Amino acid sequence: MDGMQNEHTTSADPIPVVVADVFERGSGVPAALERLGARVSIEALTAGDYRIGGGIVVERKTVADLHGSLGRGRLWAQVGKIRDEAVTPILLIEGDNLDAGPRHPNAVRGALLAIFELGVGLLWSSGPADSALWLHRLAVRHARKTVARRPRATSEAPMPGIEVLAAVPGISSRTARVLLERFGSVAGLLDAGPERWAEVDGIGTVRAHSLAVALLNGDARNGSPLSPARRVWRGSSVP
């Protein structure tokens, strides 16, 4: 079982989900799907024998059932139902020999060609285990497409405080991010003080002075940068 599951799925694959009709419970296909790693639920379906997300509906017919339903005219009603309800209707024929039944080979093939021309896909299966492989593959492909369509973040979420710092003249968003990464937060930045800001690559005394004026109400009346002998701190000047 593990060998079969590893061959047809990988650990990165999402779990495929298949809904089987109640009359399929004893066919062996749902059990084979579960062995392949699919999540199978049994429900009374209004059309088809198997339903997969994305509007895929599969009508499974053994060769004997195909011959019988052709003779009774039931096949066309079943095909009509899956065409009406499915985005992707599929007829899955199961058996080794398509001609193992009372209908003439030309009648069987003509009917299948007519079904194909109606927009219904045709799949061939050698038996229940093979049918499960087909259904499992359909479900895996749908699950992968669903994951691929999920919206992904196009950029990193902005760090708190970036917009505040980037509003200061001479401070870009990139520079604001560098400061926040260095000091951890706006509060950490304020605690560090302008002299330590100036030590950060790309900041210098001019930009540190602009930050001090904006954040700490520093003395910027003459527009001169900070000097090592002067420290601006939380709205007061300390010589």
Secondary structure, DSSP 4 states (H G I P E B T S, - for coil): -HHHHHHH--TTSPPPEEEEEGGGGGGSHHHHHHHTT-EEEEE--SSSSEEETTTEEEEEEEHHHHHHHHHHTHHHHHHHHHHHH-SEEEEEEESS-TT-SSS-HHHHHHHHHHHHHTT-EEEEESSHHHHHHHHHHHHHHHHHHHHHHS---SSPPPPTTHHHHHTSTT--HHHHHHHHHHHSSHHHHHHH-HHHHTTSTTTHHHHHHHHHHHHH----TT-PPP-TT-EEETTEEE-
